[in-house]
Amino acid sequence: MPLSPDEVELFERARARLGAIAYRLLGSASDAEDAVQDTFLRWQAADRQRVETPEAWLTKALTNVCLNQLTSARARRETYVGTWLPEPVLAGDRMLGPLDTAEQRESVSMAVLTLLERLSAKERAVYVLREAFGYAHGEIADILGVSESNCQQIYRRAKQHVAGDRPRAEVDGATARRIVEEFLAAAANGETERLVTLLTDDVTSIGDGGGKIPARTTPVVGASAVARFLRGLFAPSTAKRDLVGGSPALYAEVVNGGPALVVVLDDQVVGVMSVKVTSDGVAALHTQVNPDKLVRATRHWSASAHGEPLLRVW
């Protein structure tokens, strides 16, 4: 039966929420868009007169689509070149969904999205639906087809995995931006000792080039090692300019709810370095340079206004 205008409108009202759930579950905005479209097709084919609560039905349908995608995605990532990192999403993009609480902001951070890759598909679904969207355990149990007590156990296990590895004691936005600017200045000027003081002792730097742009295939760990790596990364060279086609500009922006450096050349985003800032300093760097994962960021960047860049490199 064709969708009525009211049924189309109902789905469109739910689209942003569905996209935000799918992005947190999949770590990919493009895959999230596909999941939402697949959910729309399921809604179109459903016996909608028998659907008592459309919002719950759509959430369940979307979650099942994402669980199927996660299974196939894990297989694809086994052959992925280098380290796989989530697709960055710039501030103002509705794919981020609600960011009103600390839990919601944290659930979409690059650090936590990366940690979620370690969870099973069900653990990830329970964590996202509970932590970011406040679904009751009974509702989540119905979505996943498990008992409520099992759902609570899965949630505790997932939260322990995430809480056990993530950095603590975040700082406010203004402080984070100041630290990021100091960090960038020290890196650009080759001030290794200054960089070390801005980094935590166990800082980790991870990059994702997807085999298309050169990036380290293993993490860099420790303040001294990361400082040396950054000094080399920001040092000018003809090879780097040739690789990207010029001298890119660096902007301090908000990405995935946290501070980041956005690297732009000719109005195209060619890199995003998300900076995890805690009260102890910079605790993690997640750098995305795979061009396939920067298409949405470029589209959003081109459609919005920006101030002056912090500097140009290379």
Residue, then its C-alpha position, 0 to 999 in steps of 0.5 A: m500500500p502506498l504511503s499516505p502524506d501523513e505516513v511520509e511526514l511521520f517518517e520525515r519527522a523521525r529521520a534525523r533521530l534515526g540518522a543519529i542513532a545509525y551514525r553512533l551504531l555504525g561510525s559512518a555517516s554514509d552508511a547511516e544514510d543508507a540504513v535510514q533509507d533502508t528503514f524507509l523502504r521497510w516502512q513503505a512495505a510494512d502493514r502500517q495499520r498494524v503498527e501501534t507505535p510508529e516511533a518504536w517500530l522505526t527504531k527497531a527496524l533501523t536497529n536491525v538494519c544496523l546490526n546486519q550492517l555491523t556484521s558485514a562491516r566487521a568482515r570488510r574491516e578485516t581487509y581495511v588498509g591501516t587503522w579504521l577510524p570513524e567518519p568525522v561529522l562537523a558541528g551543525d550537522r543533524m547527523l550528530g543528533p542530540l548533544d544536550t547532555a554530557e553522555q550524549r556528547e561523549s557518545v558521539s565523540m571520536a574517542v568513544l566511537t573508536l572504543l565502541e568498535r571493540l564491542s559486540a553488535k548487541e553491546r553497541a546497540v544497547y549502549v547507544l540506545r541507553e546512553a545517548f537516547g535514554y531508552a528504557h531497558g524494557e524498550i531496548a529489550d523489545i528492540l533486540g529480542v532479549s529479556e530485560s535482565n539480559c539487556q541490563q547485563i549487556y549494558r553494564r558490560a558495554k559501559q565497563h568496556v567503554a569507561g575502562d579505557r576512555p580518558r576522564a575529567e574533560v575540560d570546558g570548551a574554551t579551555a579546550r580551544r586554548i589548549v588546541e591552539e597552544f598545541l598547534a603553535a608548538a607543533a607548527n614551530g617544532e617545539t618538541e619540549r613544549l608539545v610534551t608538556l601539553l600531552t598526557d604521558d600515555v597520549t595516543s595518536i591514530g591516523d586513518g588514510g584508508g590506503k589512499i593517503p599515507a598514514r601510519t598503520t600503527p598508533v603512536v603512543g607516549a608523549s615523547a613519541v607523539a611529540r616527535f611524530l607531530r614535529g615531523l608531520f607539521a614540518p614543511s616539505t615539497a613532498k607534502r605540498d605535492l601530495v595534497g596539491g598546495s598549502p592547506a589552512l588549519y582551522a580550530e573547529v568543533v567536530n563530533g562534539g569536541p575540539a578539532l583541527v580541520v585541514v582545508l585546501d581550496d574549500q575541500v576538507v582534506g583532513v580532520m584531527s580530533v583532539k581529546v583534551t582532559s584536565d591532564g592535557v591532550a590525551a588522544l589524537h584521531t586523524q582522518v585523511n581518507p578522502d572517502k570519509l571526508v565527503r560529507a565534511t566537505r559538503h557541510w564545510s562548503a555550505s557554512a561560514h568560517g573565520e580566519p584559519l589559525l595558520r597555513v602549513w607546508 
